Amino acid sequence: MLTITVSSLSGGQGKTTTSLFLGRLLSRQGLPTLMLDSDPQHNLTTYLGFELEPNQPTLLEFLKKTVAPEDCIYPTQDNDNLFLIPADDQLDTVQDYLSNSGVGATLLKRRLEAISKIFKVCIIDAPLQRSQICLTVIGAADFLIIPAEA
């Protein structure tokens, strides 16, 4: 599975927009695509029209490995090839877990290995701040896209 992280340390640069359109484009070209919302603001989750119920697993549970990976993956309304691991505002609580794990920079990459044969591409929408979450999503990437305002 090809993993692409869209990251920038500044807000308003187009990370979520780039992630959204890249994921939609690749999925419509027939590639099974996983979108991963790693921003506690969860804009990608919202833009994909996904409304989480309080008990539904998110990226938080995926990272902490408290549920099976497939329980965190949801189909989107866009098409049959586009899936989402959503985020919510509770994702901020994973910071201490990642920093105390000793493998925070590679944790997401290792967790994604369990589902790597299901998808051709994984697009990760990174948070805008320098954080443990940002470190782990960059560590999971094969490629990094950094949008910049002209």
N, CA, C and O atoms as a GROMACS GRO file, in nm:
protein
  600
    1MET      N    1   0.085  -0.117   0.000
    1MET     CA    2   0.000   0.000   0.000
    1MET      C    3   0.090   0.124   0.000
    1MET      O    4   0.181   0.136   0.082
    2LEU      N    5   0.062   0.213  -0.092
    2LEU     CA    6   0.132   0.339  -0.099
    2LEU      C    7   0.070   0.435   0.001
    2LEU      O    8  -0.051   0.457  -0.001
    3THR      N    9   0.152   0.492   0.089
    3THR     CA   10   0.101   0.583   0.192
    3THR      C   11   0.153   0.723   0.167
    3THR      O   12   0.274   0.746   0.159
    4ILE      N   13   0.060   0.818   0.156
    4ILE     CA   14   0.092   0.958   0.129
    4ILE      C   15   0.038   1.043   0.243
    4ILE      O   16  -0.082   1.039   0.271
    5THR      N   17   0.125   1.118   0.308
    5THR     CA   18   0.083   1.210   0.413
    5THR      C   19   0.085   1.352   0.358
    5THR      O   20   0.182   1.394   0.295
    6VAL      N   21  -0.023   1.425   0.384
    6VAL     CA   22  -0.033   1.565   0.345
    6VAL      C   23  -0.017   1.646   0.473
    6VAL      O   24  -0.102   1.641   0.562
    7SER      N   25   0.094   1.721   0.481
    7SER     CA   26   0.129   1.787   0.607
    7SER      C   27   0.181   1.927   0.585
    7SER      O   28   0.235   1.959   0.479
    8SER      N   29   0.162   2.011   0.685
    8SER     CA   30   0.215   2.146   0.689
    8SER      C   31   0.203   2.194   0.833
    8SER      O   32   0.110   2.154   0.904
    9LEU      N   33   0.294   2.277   0.877
    9LEU     CA   34   0.288   2.326   1.014
    9LEU      C   35   0.202   2.451   1.027
    9LEU      O   36   0.192   2.508   1.136
   10SER      N   37   0.140   2.492   0.919
   10SER     CA   38   0.058   2.612   0.921
   10SER      C   39  -0.084   2.576   0.879
   10SER      O   40  -0.104   2.488   0.795
   11GLY      N   41  -0.182   2.642   0.937
   11GLY     CA   42  -0.320   2.620   0.901
   11GLY      C   43  -0.356   2.694   0.773
   11GLY      O   44  -0.290   2.791   0.736
   12GLY      N   45  -0.460   2.649   0.706
   12GLY     CA   46  -0.510   2.718   0.589
   12GLY      C   47  -0.427   2.702   0.463
   12GLY      O   48  -0.442   2.779   0.368
   13GLN      N   49  -0.340   2.602   0.460
   13GLN     CA   50  -0.255   2.580   0.344
   13GLN      C   51  -0.315   2.483   0.243
   13GLN      O   52  -0.265   2.472   0.131
   14GLY      N   53  -0.421   2.413   0.281
   14GLY     CA   54  -0.487   2.322   0.189
   14GLY      C   55  -0.460   2.175   0.213
   14GLY      O   56  -0.476   2.094   0.122
   15LYS      N   57  -0.420   2.138   0.335
   15LYS     CA   58  -0.392   1.997   0.365
   15LYS      C   59  -0.515   1.910   0.346
   15LYS      O   60  -0.511   1.809   0.276
   16THR      N   61  -0.624   1.948   0.409
   16THR     CA   62  -0.745   1.869   0.402
   16THR      C   63  -0.803   1.869   0.261
   16THR      O   64  -0.848   1.765   0.213
   17THR      N   65  -0.803   1.983   0.195
   17THR     CA   66  -0.854   1.991   0.058
   17THR      C   67  -0.771   1.904  -0.035
   17THR      O   68  -0.827   1.831  -0.118
   18THR      N   69  -0.639   1.910  -0.023
   18THR     CA   70  -0.551   1.826  -0.104
   18THR      C   71  -0.577   1.679  -0.078
   18THR      O   72  -0.587   1.599  -0.171
   19SER      N   73  -0.587   1.643   0.049
   19SER     CA   74  -0.614   1.503   0.087
   19SER      C   75  -0.746   1.456   0.028
   19SER      O   76  -0.754   1.348  -0.031
   20LEU      N   77  -0.849   1.536   0.044
   20LEU     CA   78  -0.983   1.501  -0.002
   20LEU      C   79  -0.986   1.477  -0.153
   20LEU      O   80  -1.034   1.374  -0.199
   21PHE      N   81  -0.935   1.572  -0.229
   21PHE     CA   82  -0.941   1.559  -0.375
   21PHE      C   83  -0.848   1.452  -0.429
   21PHE      O   84  -0.882   1.384  -0.526
   22LEU      N   85  -0.732   1.434  -0.368
   22LEU     CA   86  -0.642   1.328  -0.409
   22LEU      C   87  -0.705   1.191  -0.384
   22LEU      O   88  -0.699   1.102  -0.469
   23GLY      N   89  -0.764   1.174  -0.266
   23GLY     CA   90  -0.831   1.048  -0.234
   23GLY      C   91  -0.947   1.018  -0.326
   23GLY      O   92  -0.964   0.905  -0.372
   24ARG      N   93  -1.028   1.121  -0.355
   24ARG     CA   94  -1.140   1.102  -0.446
   24ARG      C   95  -1.093   1.067  -0.586
   24ARG      O   96  -1.149   0.978  -0.651
   25LEU      N   97  -0.991   1.136  -0.634
   25LEU     CA   98  -0.938   1.110  -0.768
   25LEU      C   99  -0.887   0.967  -0.781
   25LEU      O  100  -0.922   0.896  -0.875
   26LEU      N  101  -0.805   0.924  -0.687
   26LEU     CA  102  -0.747   0.790  -0.693
   26LEU      C  103  -0.854   0.681  -0.681
   26LEU      O  104  -0.848   0.580  -0.751
   27SER      N  105  -0.950   0.703  -0.593
   27SER     CA  106  -1.056   0.603  -0.576
   27SER      C  107  -1.144   0.594  -0.700
   27SER      O  108  -1.189   0.485  -0.736
   28ARG      N  109  -1.170   0.705  -0.764
   28ARG     CA  110  -1.253   0.704  -0.886
   28ARG      C  111  -1.179   0.645  -1.005
   28ARG      O  112  -1.241   0.608  -1.105
   29GLN      N  113  -1.047   0.636  -0.994
   29GLN     CA  114  -0.970   0.570  -1.099
   29GLN      C  115  -0.958   0.419  -1.072
   29GLN      O  116  -0.883   0.349  -1.140
   30GLY      N  117  -1.032   0.372  -0.974
   30GLY     CA  118  -1.039   0.228  -0.948
   30GLY      C  119  -0.946   0.176  -0.841
   30GLY      O  120  -0.940   0.056  -0.818
   31LEU      N  121  -0.872   0.264  -0.775
   31LEU     CA  122  -0.780   0.220  -0.670
   31LEU      C  123  -0.851   0.219  -0.534
   31LEU      O  124  -0.902   0.323  -0.492
   32PRO      N  125  -0.854   0.106  -0.466
   32PRO     CA  126  -0.909   0.105  -0.330
   32PRO      C  127  -0.827   0.199  -0.242
   32PRO      O  128  -0.707   0.177  -0.221
   33THR      N  129  -0.891   0.303  -0.191
   33THR     CA  130  -0.822   0.412  -0.123
   33THR      C  131  -0.874   0.428   0.020
   33THR      O  132  -0.994   0.434   0.044
   34LEU      N  133  -0.780   0.435   0.113
   34LEU     CA  134  -0.812   0.459   0.253
   34LEU      C  135  -0.774   0.602   0.288
   34LEU      O  136  -0.660   0.643   0.268
   35MET      N  137  -0.869   0.678   0.338
   35MET     CA  138  -0.843   0.814   0.388
   35MET      C  139  -0.828   0.803   0.540
   35MET      O  140  -0.907   0.736   0.606
   36LEU      N  141  -0.728   0.869   0.592
   36LEU     CA  142  -0.703   0.864   0.735
   36LEU      C  143  -0.701   1.007   0.788
   36LEU      O  144  -0.613   1.086   0.751
   37ASP      N  145  -0.795   1.040   0.873
   37ASP     CA  146  -0.804   1.174   0.931
   37ASP      C  147  -0.729   1.175   1.063
   37ASP      O  148  -0.776   1.118   1.162
   38SER      N  149  -0.613   1.239   1.065
   38SER     CA  150  -0.533   1.240   1.188
   38SER      C  151  -0.535   1.377   1.256
   38SER      O  152  -0.452   1.404   1.343
   39ASP      N  153  -0.627   1.460   1.218
   39ASP     CA  154  -0.639   1.594   1.275
   39ASP      C  155  -0.753   1.594   1.378
   39ASP      O  156  -0.866   1.562   1.343
   40PRO      N  157  -0.724   1.631   1.504
   40PRO     CA  158  -0.830   1.635   1.604
   40PRO      C  159  -0.946   1.730   1.568
   40PRO      O  160  -1.054   1.720   1.624
   41GLN      N  161  -0.922   1.823   1.474
   41GLN     CA  162  -1.032   1.908   1.426
   41GLN      C  163  -1.128   1.831   1.336
   41GLN      O  164  -1.239   1.878   1.310
   42HIS      N  165  -1.086   1.716   1.289
   42HIS     CA  166  -1.162   1.618   1.210
   42HIS      C  167  -1.238   1.677   1.090
   42HIS      O  168  -1.350   1.637   1.062
   43ASN      N  169  -1.176   1.770   1.020
   43ASN     CA  170  -1.242   1.829   0.903
   43ASN      C  171  -1.259   1.729   0.789
   43ASN      O  172  -1.362   1.730   0.722
   44LEU      N  173  -1.160   1.643   0.766
   44LEU     CA  174  -1.173   1.544   0.658
   44LEU      C  175  -1.292   1.452   0.685
   44LEU      O  176  -1.368   1.420   0.593
   45THR      N  177  -1.307   1.410   0.809
   45THR     CA  178  -1.421   1.326   0.847
   45THR      C  179  -1.552   1.397   0.815
   45THR      O  180  -1.644   1.337   0.760
   46THR      N  181  -1.560   1.525   0.848
   46THR     CA  182  -1.679   1.605   0.822
   46THR      C  183  -1.701   1.623   0.672
   46THR      O  184  -1.814   1.607   0.625
   47TYR      N  185  -1.596   1.656   0.597
   47TYR     CA  186  -1.609   1.679   0.453
   47TYR      C  187  -1.653   1.554   0.379
   47TYR      O  188  -1.720   1.564   0.275
   48LEU      N  189  -1.618   1.438   0.430
   48LEU     CA  190  -1.661   1.313   0.367
   48LEU      C  191  -1.802   1.273   0.411
   48LEU      O  192  -1.851   1.166   0.375
   49GLY      N  193  -1.868   1.360   0.488
   49GLY     CA  194  -2.007   1.339   0.526
   49GLY      C  195  -2.027   1.234   0.632
   49GLY      O  196  -2.135   1.176   0.643
   50PHE      N  197  -1.923   1.209   0.710
   50PHE     CA  198  -1.933   1.105   0.812
   50PHE      C  199  -1.963   1.167   0.948
   50PHE      O  200  -1.890   1.255   0.994
   51GLU      N  201  -2.069   1.120   1.011
   51GLU     CA  202  -2.105   1.166   1.145
   51GLU      C  203  -2.086   1.049   1.241
   51GLU      O  204  -2.154   0.947   1.233
   52LEU      N  205  -1.992   1.067   1.334
   52LEU     CA  206  -1.960   0.961   1.430
   52LEU      C  207  -2.060   0.956   1.544
   52LEU      O  208  -2.103   1.058   1.597
   53GLU      N  209  -2.095   0.835   1.580
   53GLU     CA  210  -2.170   0.812   1.703
   53GLU      C  211  -2.067   0.802   1.815
   53GLU      O  212  -1.952   0.767   1.789
   54PRO      N  213  -2.105   0.832   1.939
   54PRO     CA  214  -2.007   0.832   2.050
   54PRO      C  215  -1.932   0.701   2.069
   54PRO      O  216  -1.818   0.703   2.117
   55ASN      N  217  -1.990   0.588   2.035
   55ASN     CA  218  -1.925   0.458   2.059
   55ASN      C  219  -1.851   0.403   1.937
   55ASN      O  220  -1.799   0.291   1.944
   56GLN      N  221  -1.845   0.476   1.826
   56GLN     CA  222  -1.779   0.425   1.706
   56GLN      C  223  -1.628   0.444   1.715
   56GLN      O  224  -1.581   0.552   1.752
   57PRO      N  225  -1.551   0.340   1.682
   57PRO     CA  226  -1.405   0.349   1.686
   57PRO      C  227  -1.351   0.448   1.582
   57PRO      O  228  -1.406   0.463   1.473
   58THR      N  229  -1.243   0.514   1.620
   58THR     CA  230  -1.178   0.615   1.536
   58THR      C  231  -1.028   0.585   1.527
   58THR      O  232  -0.983   0.477   1.566
   59LEU      N  233  -0.954   0.680   1.475
   59LEU     CA  234  -0.809   0.665   1.469
   59LEU      C  235  -0.749   0.646   1.608
   59LEU      O  236  -0.648   0.578   1.622
   60LEU      N  237  -0.809   0.704   1.709
   60LEU     CA  238  -0.761   0.688   1.846
   60LEU      C  239  -0.756   0.540   1.884
   60LEU      O  240  -0.654   0.492   1.935
   61GLU      N  241  -0.863   0.468   1.860
   61GLU     CA  242  -0.868   0.326   1.894
   61GLU      C  243  -0.778   0.243   1.800
   61GLU      O  244  -0.721   0.142   1.841
   62PHE      N  245  -0.766   0.288   1.676
   62PHE     CA  246  -0.677   0.221   1.581
   62PHE      C  247  -0.532   0.230   1.629
   62PHE      O  248  -0.459   0.131   1.626
   63LEU      N  249  -0.490   0.349   1.673
   63LEU     CA  250  -0.353   0.367   1.722
   63LEU      C  251  -0.328   0.291   1.852
   63LEU      O  252  -0.221   0.231   1.869
   64LYS      N  253  -0.424   0.294   1.942
   64LYS     CA  254  -0.408   0.227   2.070
   64LYS      C  255  -0.431   0.076   2.061
   64LYS      O  256  -0.405   0.002   2.156
   65LYS      N  257  -0.480   0.031   1.946
   65LYS     CA  258  -0.504  -0.111   1.920
   65LYS      C  259  -0.605  -0.171   2.018
   65LYS      O  260  -0.591  -0.285   2.062
   66THR      N  261  -0.708  -0.091   2.050
   66THR     CA  262  -0.812  -0.139   2.142
   66THR      C  263  -0.926  -0.209   2.070
   66THR      O  264  -1.011  -0.273   2.132
   67VAL      N  265  -0.928  -0.196   1.936
   67VAL     CA  266  -1.026  -0.268   1.854
   67VAL      C  267  -0.953  -0.324   1.732
   67VAL      O  268  -0.840  -0.284   1.702
   68ALA      N  269  -1.017  -0.415   1.663
   68ALA     CA  270  -0.959  -0.470   1.540
   68ALA      C  271  -0.950  -0.359   1.436
   68ALA      O  272  -1.038  -0.273   1.429
   69PRO      N  273  -0.844  -0.358   1.354
   69PRO     CA  274  -0.828  -0.251   1.254
   69PRO      C  275  -0.951  -0.231   1.165
   69PRO      O  276  -0.989  -0.118   1.136
   70GLU      N  277  -1.011  -0.340   1.121
   70GLU     CA  278  -1.126  -0.328   1.031
   70GLU      C  279  -1.248  -0.263   1.096
   70GLU      O  280  -1.336  -0.214   1.026
   71ASP      N  281  -1.252  -0.261   1.230
   71ASP     CA  282  -1.363  -0.196   1.300
   71ASP      C  283  -1.353  -0.044   1.294
   71ASP      O  284  -1.450   0.026   1.324
   72CYS      N  285  -1.237   0.009   1.257
   72CYS     CA  286  -1.216   0.154   1.249
   72CYS      C  287  -1.232   0.207   1.107
   72CYS      O  288  -1.226   0.328   1.085
   73ILE      N  289  -1.253   0.119   1.010
   73ILE     CA  290  -1.260   0.157   0.870
   73ILE      C  291  -1.406   0.162   0.826
   73ILE      O  292  -1.481   0.066   0.843
   74TYR      N  293  -1.444   0.276   0.768
   74TYR     CA  294  -1.583   0.296   0.727
   74TYR      C  295  -1.590   0.329   0.578
   74TYR      O  296  -1.506   0.402   0.527
   75PRO      N  297  -1.691   0.276   0.509
   75PRO     CA  298  -1.710   0.315   0.369
   75PRO      C  299  -1.761   0.459   0.364
   75PRO      O  300  -1.829   0.505   0.456
   76THR      N  301  -1.728   0.530   0.258
   76THR     CA  302  -1.778   0.667   0.241
   76THR      C  303  -1.894   0.665   0.144
   76THR      O  304  -1.922   0.563   0.079
   77GLN      N  305  -1.962   0.776   0.134
   77GLN     CA  306  -2.074   0.789   0.041
   77GLN      C  307  -2.024   0.820  -0.100
   77GLN      O  308  -2.102   0.814  -0.196
   78ASP      N  309  -1.895   0.852  -0.115
   78ASP     CA  310  -1.841   0.894  -0.245
   78ASP      C  311  -1.847   0.783  -0.349
   78ASP      O  312  -1.906   0.801  -0.455
   79ASN      N  313  -1.787   0.669  -0.318
   79ASN     CA  314  -1.789   0.555  -0.410
   79ASN      C  315  -1.743   0.430  -0.337
   79ASN      O  316  -1.705   0.434  -0.220
   80ASP      N  317  -1.747   0.318  -0.408
   80ASP     CA  318  -1.715   0.189  -0.347
   80ASP      C  319  -1.567   0.170  -0.316
   80ASP      O  320  -1.532   0.077  -0.243
   81ASN      N  321  -1.480   0.254  -0.369
   81ASN     CA  322  -1.335   0.240  -0.349
   81ASN      C  323  -1.277   0.335  -0.246
   81ASN      O  324  -1.156   0.337  -0.226
   82LEU      N  325  -1.360   0.414  -0.180
   82LEU     CA  326  -1.310   0.515  -0.086
   82LEU      C  327  -1.358   0.484   0.056
   82LEU      O  328  -1.478   0.472   0.081
   83PHE      N  329  -1.260   0.472   0.148
   83PHE     CA  330  -1.288   0.436   0.286
   83PHE      C  331  -1.221   0.536   0.380
   83PHE      O  332  -1.129   0.608   0.339
   84LEU      N  333  -1.267   0.540   0.504
   84LEU     CA  334  -1.219   0.639   0.600
   84LEU      C  335  -1.192   0.577   0.736
   84LEU      O  336  -1.272   0.499   0.788
   85ILE      N  337  -1.078   0.615   0.794
   85ILE     CA  338  -1.058   0.599   0.938
   85ILE      C  339  -1.076   0.739   0.993
   85ILE      O  340  -0.991   0.826   0.973
   86PRO      N  341  -1.188   0.764   1.063
   86PRO     CA  342  -1.221   0.900   1.105
   86PRO      C  343  -1.146   0.944   1.231
   86PRO      O  344  -1.082   0.865   1.300
   87ALA      N  345  -1.158   1.073   1.258
   87ALA     CA  346  -1.104   1.132   1.381
   87ALA      C  347  -1.216   1.205   1.451
   87ALA      O  348  -1.319   1.238   1.391
   88ASP      N  349  -1.194   1.231   1.578
   88ASP     CA  350  -1.281   1.322   1.652
   88ASP      C  351  -1.193   1.399   1.750
   88ASP      O  352  -1.072   1.379   1.753
   89ASP      N  353  -1.253   1.486   1.830
   89ASP     CA  354  -1.172   1.571   1.917
   89ASP      C  355  -1.102   1.494   2.029
   89ASP      O  356  -1.014   1.549   2.096
   90GLN      N  357  -1.137   1.368   2.050
   90GLN     CA  358  -1.069   1.286   2.150
   90GLN      C  359  -0.930   1.242   2.106
   90GLN      O  360  -0.852   1.192   2.186
   91LEU      N  361  -0.899   1.261   1.978
   91LEU     CA  362  -0.768   1.221   1.926
   91LEU      C  363  -0.653   1.292   1.997
   91LEU      O  364  -0.543   1.238   2.005
   92ASP      N  365  -0.678   1.411   2.049
   92ASP     CA  366  -0.573   1.483   2.124
   92ASP      C  367  -0.521   1.402   2.242
   92ASP      O  368  -0.407   1.422   2.285
   93THR      N  369  -0.603   1.312   2.295
   93THR     CA  370  -0.562   1.235   2.412
   93THR      C  371  -0.456   1.129   2.380
   93THR      O  372  -0.401   1.069   2.472
   94VAL      N  373  -0.426   1.106   2.252
   94VAL     CA  374  -0.329   1.003   2.214
   94VAL      C  375  -0.185   1.054   2.225
   94VAL      O  376  -0.091   0.974   2.214
   95GLN      N  377  -0.166   1.182   2.246
   95GLN     CA  378  -0.032   1.241   2.250
   95GLN      C  379   0.059   1.171   2.352
   95GLN      O  380   0.170   1.130   2.319
   96ASP      N  381   0.011   1.157   2.475
   96ASP     CA  382   0.091   1.093   2.580
   96ASP      C  383   0.118   0.946   2.547
   96ASP      O  384   0.227   0.896   2.571
   97TYR      N  385   0.017   0.879   2.494
   97TYR     CA  386   0.033   0.738   2.456
   97TYR      C  387   0.145   0.723   2.354
   97TYR      O  388   0.230   0.634   2.367
   98LEU      N  389   0.146   0.808   2.252
   98LEU     CA  390   0.249   0.801   2.148
   98LEU      C  391   0.387   0.835   2.203
   98LEU      O  392   0.485   0.768   2.171
   99SER      N  393   0.396   0.938   2.286
   99SER     CA  394   0.527   0.977   2.337
   99SER      C  395   0.582   0.877   2.438
   99SER      O  396   0.704   0.864   2.451
  100ASN      N  397   0.496   0.806   2.509
  100ASN     CA  398   0.541   0.708   2.608
  100ASN      C  399   0.559   0.568   2.550
  100ASN      O  400   0.612   0.479   2.617
  101SER      N  401   0.516   0.548   2.425
  101SER     CA  402   0.524   0.414   2.366
  101SER      C  403   0.666   0.375   2.329
  101SER      O  404   0.698   0.256   2.321
  102GLY      N  405   0.752   0.473   2.307
  102GLY     CA  406   0.888   0.444   2.266
  102GLY      C  407   0.903   0.420   2.118
  102GLY      O  408   1.015   0.416   2.066
  103VAL      N  409   0.791   0.404   2.048
  103VAL     CA  410   0.792   0.380   1.904
  103VAL      C  411   0.692   0.472   1.834
  103VAL      O  412   0.638   0.437   1.729
  104GLY      N  413   0.668   0.588   1.891
  104GLY     CA  414   0.566   0.680   1.839
  104GLY      C  415   0.583   0.713   1.692
  104GLY      O  416   0.484   0.725   1.620
  105ALA      N  417   0.708   0.729   1.648
  105ALA     CA  418   0.733   0.768   1.508
  105ALA      C  419   0.699   0.657   1.410
  105ALA      O  420   0.672   0.685   1.293
  106THR      N  421   0.699   0.534   1.453
  106THR     CA  422   0.672   0.422   1.362
  106THR      C  423   0.543   0.347   1.396
  106THR      O  424   0.508   0.250   1.328
  107LEU      N  425   0.474   0.390   1.498
  107LEU     CA  426   0.356   0.317   1.543
  107LEU      C  427   0.247   0.307   1.436
  107LEU      O  428   0.195   0.198   1.411
  108LEU      N  429   0.213   0.416   1.372
  108LEU     CA  430   0.109   0.413   1.270
  108LEU      C  431   0.150   0.326   1.152
  108LEU      O  432   0.069   0.251   1.099
  109LYS      N  433   0.274   0.337   1.111
  109LYS     CA  434   0.324   0.254   1.000
  109LYS      C  435   0.304   0.106   1.032
  109LYS      O  436   0.261   0.028   0.946
  110ARG      N  437   0.335   0.067   1.154
  110ARG     CA  438   0.318  -0.074   1.194
  110ARG      C  439   0.171  -0.114   1.200
  110ARG      O  440   0.135  -0.226   1.163
  111ARG      N  441   0.086  -0.023   1.247
  111ARG     CA  442  -0.057  -0.055   1.255
  111ARG      C  443  -0.119  -0.070   1.115
  111ARG      O  444  -0.207  -0.153   1.094
  112LEU      N  445  -0.071   0.011   1.021
  112LEU     CA  446  -0.123   0.006   0.884
  112LEU      C  447  -0.084  -0.123   0.812
  112LEU      O  448  -0.151  -0.162   0.716
  113GLU      N  449   0.022  -0.188   0.855
  113GLU     CA  450   0.065  -0.312   0.791
  113GLU      C  451  -0.045  -0.418   0.792
  113GLU      O  452  -0.055  -0.499   0.700
  114ALA      N  453  -0.127  -0.417   0.897
  114ALA     CA  454  -0.233  -0.518   0.910
  114ALA      C  455  -0.339  -0.505   0.801
  114ALA      O  456  -0.409  -0.602   0.772
  115ILE      N  457  -0.353  -0.388   0.740
  115ILE     CA  458  -0.456  -0.367   0.638
  115ILE      C  459  -0.395  -0.330   0.503
  115ILE      O  460  -0.467  -0.292   0.411
  116SER      N  461  -0.266  -0.341   0.490
  116SER     CA  462  -0.196  -0.294   0.370
  116SER      C  463  -0.232  -0.372   0.243
  116SER      O  464  -0.215  -0.321   0.133
  117LYS      N  465  -0.281  -0.495   0.256
  117LYS     CA  466  -0.317  -0.574   0.139
  117LYS      C  467  -0.458  -0.542   0.089
  117LYS      O  468  -0.496  -0.583  -0.021
  118ILE      N  469  -0.536  -0.471   0.168
  118ILE     CA  470  -0.674  -0.438   0.132
  118ILE      C  471  -0.680  -0.317   0.040
  118ILE      O  472  -0.764  -0.310  -0.050
  119PHE      N  473  -0.590  -0.220   0.064
  119PHE     CA  474  -0.594  -0.093  -0.008
  119PHE      C  475  -0.468  -0.076  -0.094
  119PHE      O  476  -0.362  -0.127  -0.060
  120LYS      N  477  -0.483  -0.003  -0.204
  120LYS     CA  478  -0.368   0.031  -0.288
  120LYS      C  479  -0.301   0.158  -0.239
  120LYS      O  480  -0.180   0.174  -0.250
  121VAL      N  481  -0.383   0.252  -0.184
  121VAL     CA  482  -0.334   0.383  -0.143
  121VAL      C  483  -0.395   0.421  -0.009
  121VAL      O  484  -0.512   0.392   0.018
  122CYS      N  485  -0.315   0.487   0.074
  122CYS     CA  486  -0.363   0.547   0.198
  122CYS      C  487  -0.323   0.694   0.195
  122CYS      O  488  -0.205   0.727   0.181
  123ILE      N  489  -0.421   0.782   0.208
  123ILE     CA  490  -0.397   0.927   0.212
  123ILE      C  491  -0.421   0.972   0.356
  123ILE      O  492  -0.529   0.952   0.411
  124ILE      N  493  -0.320   1.035   0.416
  124ILE     CA  494  -0.330   1.079   0.555
  124ILE      C  495  -0.334   1.231   0.560
  124ILE      O  496  -0.243   1.298   0.512
  125ASP      N  497  -0.440   1.284   0.619
  125ASP     CA  498  -0.452   1.428   0.643
  125ASP      C  499  -0.394   1.456   0.781
  125ASP      O  500  -0.450   1.418   0.883
  126ALA      N  501  -0.278   1.523   0.782
  126ALA     CA  502  -0.204   1.547   0.907
  126ALA      C  503  -0.258   1.670   0.981
  126ALA      O  504  -0.316   1.760   0.921
  127PRO      N  505  -0.238   1.672   1.114
  127PRO     CA  506  -0.273   1.792   1.190
  127PRO      C  507  -0.174   1.904   1.161
  127PRO      O  508  -0.064   1.880   1.110
  128LEU      N  509  -0.212   2.026   1.193
  128LEU     CA  510  -0.126   2.139   1.158
  128LEU      C  511  -0.017   2.169   1.260
  128LEU      O  512   0.076   2.243   1.228
  129GLN      N  513  -0.024   2.117   1.377
  129GLN     CA  514   0.076   2.149   1.479
  129GLN      C  515   0.188   2.045   1.483
  129GLN      O  516   0.170   1.932   1.439
  130ARG      N  517   0.302   2.085   1.535
  130ARG     CA  518   0.410   1.990   1.558
  130ARG      C  519   0.373   1.911   1.683
  130ARG      O  520   0.364   1.967   1.792
  131SER      N  521   0.351   1.781   1.667
  131SER     CA  522   0.302   1.699   1.777
  131SER      C  523   0.342   1.555   1.754
  131SER      O  524   0.400   1.521   1.651
  132GLN      N  525   0.312   1.471   1.851
  132GLN     CA  526   0.337   1.328   1.838
  132GLN      C  527   0.252   1.267   1.726
  132GLN      O  528   0.297   1.176   1.657
  133ILE      N  529   0.131   1.316   1.710
  133ILE     CA  530   0.046   1.266   1.601
  133ILE      C  531   0.112   1.298   1.467
  133ILE      O  532   0.119   1.213   1.379
  134CYS      N  533   0.159   1.421   1.453
  134CYS     CA  534   0.225   1.462   1.329
  134CYS      C  535   0.348   1.376   1.303
  134CYS      O  536   0.373   1.336   1.189
  135LEU      N  537   0.423   1.347   1.406
  135LEU     CA  538   0.543   1.264   1.392
  135LEU      C  539   0.507   1.124   1.343
  135LEU      O  540   0.575   1.069   1.256
  136THR      N  541   0.402   1.065   1.397
  136THR     CA  542   0.366   0.929   1.359
  136THR      C  543   0.307   0.922   1.218
  136THR      O  544   0.328   0.823   1.148
  137VAL      N  545   0.234   1.026   1.174
  137VAL     CA  546   0.179   1.021   1.038
  137VAL      C  547   0.288   1.047   0.934
  137VAL      O  548   0.280   0.995   0.823
  138ILE      N  549   0.386   1.126   0.967
  138ILE     CA  550   0.500   1.145   0.876
  138ILE      C  551   0.584   1.018   0.872
  138ILE      O  552   0.634   0.979   0.766
  139GLY      N  553   0.600   0.954   0.988
  139GLY     CA  554   0.674   0.828   0.995
  139GLY      C  555   0.609   0.716   0.916
  139GLY      O  556   0.677   0.622   0.875
  140ALA      N  557   0.479   0.724   0.894
  140ALA     CA  558   0.406   0.621   0.819
  140ALA      C  559   0.413   0.642   0.668
  140ALA      O  560   0.378   0.553   0.591
  141ALA      N  561   0.457   0.760   0.626
  141ALA     CA  562   0.447   0.798   0.484
  141ALA      C  563   0.558   0.741   0.397
  141ALA      O  564   0.674   0.733   0.437
  142ASP      N  565   0.517   0.701   0.277
  142ASP     CA  566   0.613   0.671   0.171
  142ASP      C  567   0.647   0.801   0.098
  142ASP      O  568   0.759   0.821   0.051
  143PHE      N  569   0.546   0.889   0.089
  143PHE     CA  570   0.562   1.020   0.026
  143PHE      C  571   0.497   1.125   0.112
  143PHE      O  572   0.400   1.098   0.183
  144LEU      N  573   0.549   1.245   0.106
  144LEU     CA  574   0.499   1.358   0.182
  144LEU      C  575   0.462   1.470   0.086
  144LEU      O  576   0.543   1.510   0.002
  145ILE      N  577   0.341   1.520   0.097
  145ILE     CA  578   0.296   1.636   0.020
  145ILE      C  579   0.284   1.752   0.117
  145ILE      O  580   0.219   1.739   0.221
  146ILE      N  581   0.346   1.864   0.084
  146ILE     CA  582   0.340   1.984   0.169
  146ILE      C  583   0.279   2.096   0.086
  146ILE      O  584   0.349   2.160   0.007
  147PRO      N  585   0.148   2.121   0.103
  147PRO     CA  586   0.088   2.232   0.030
  147PRO      C  587   0.143   2.364   0.083
  147PRO      O  588   0.174   2.377   0.202
  148ALA      N  589   0.155   2.461  -0.005
  148ALA     CA  590   0.206   2.592   0.035
  148ALA      C  591   0.126   2.702  -0.033
  148ALA      O  592   0.090   2.692  -0.150
  149GLU      N  593   0.101   2.805   0.042
  149GLU     CA  594   0.031   2.919  -0.013
  149GLU      C  595   0.125   2.998  -0.102
  149GLU      O  596   0.238   3.026  -0.064
  150ALA      N  597   0.078   3.034  -0.220
  150ALA     CA  598   0.163   3.108  -0.314
  150ALA      C  599   0.178   3.253  -0.270
  150ALA      O  600   0.246   3.331  -0.336
   0.00000   0.00000   0.00000
